[in-house]
Amino acid sequence: MTTDSPRWFKSSYSNNGGNCVEVSTNLVVSSGVVPVRDSKRPEGPALVVSTAAWSSFVTSVKHGTQRVM
């Protein structure tokens, strides 16, 4: 694992309504992971998923499909 800190961002589709998730993509190359957290609780835990799982999730969302993993 790396000592790099996540650099969090919200989707440009976020409406600033407060019900958002934040992701950090700066750890993809160094660690192969994508951290995800609740924007309302930045001090709370982050879910760390593999780049393959994140890519699959994003593709499914874009295509309006659901997959059970």
C-alpha positions in Angstrom: 0.0 0.0 0.0 1.1 3.6 -0.5 1.3 6.5 1.9 -0.5 8.7 -0.5 -3.7 10.3 0.9 -6.9 10.1 -1.1 -7.9 13.3 -2.9 -11.7 13.3 -2.8 -14.1 14.6 -5.3 -17.9 14.5 -6.0 -19.4 13.8 -9.4 -20.2 16.8 -11.6 -23.7 15.3 -11.7 -24.0 15.9 -7.9 -26.6 18.5 -7.3 -25.1 19.7 -4.0 -28.1 18.3 -2.2 -25.9 16.6 0.3 -26.8 13.0 -0.7 -23.6 12.2 -2.5 -20.6 9.9 -2.5 -17.1 11.0 -3.0 -14.4 9.0 -4.7 -10.6 9.2 -4.9 -8.9 8.2 -8.2 -5.4 9.2 -7.3 -4.7 5.8 -5.7 -5.6 3.8 -8.8 -2.0 3.7 -10.3 -0.1 3.3 -7.0 -2.5 0.9 -5.2 -5.0 -0.4 -7.7 -7.9 0.7 -5.5 -10.7 3.3 -5.5 -11.8 4.6 -2.1 -15.5 5.6 -1.8 -17.1 7.5 1.1 -20.3 9.3 2.1 -19.9 13.0 1.5 -22.0 13.8 4.6 -19.5 12.0 6.8 -16.0 12.7 5.5 -14.5 11.6 8.8 -16.3 8.3 8.6 -15.1 5.1 7.0 -14.3 4.6 3.3 -15.1 1.6 1.3 -12.1 0.6 -0.7 -12.9 -1.3 -3.9 -10.6 -2.8 -6.6 -10.3 -0.9 -9.9 -11.9 -3.8 -11.7 -15.0 -3.7 -9.4 -15.2 0.1 -9.7 -15.0 -0.1 -13.5 -17.7 -2.7 -13.6 -19.9 -0.6 -11.3 -19.5 2.5 -13.4 -20.2 0.6 -16.6 -23.4 -0.9 -15.1 -24.6 2.5 -14.0 -23.9 4.0 -17.5 -25.8 1.2 -19.2 -28.6 1.1 -16.6 -27.9 -2.5 -15.7 -27.6 -4.3 -12.4 -25.2 -7.0 -11.5 -25.0 -9.0 -8.3 -21.4 -9.6 -7.3 
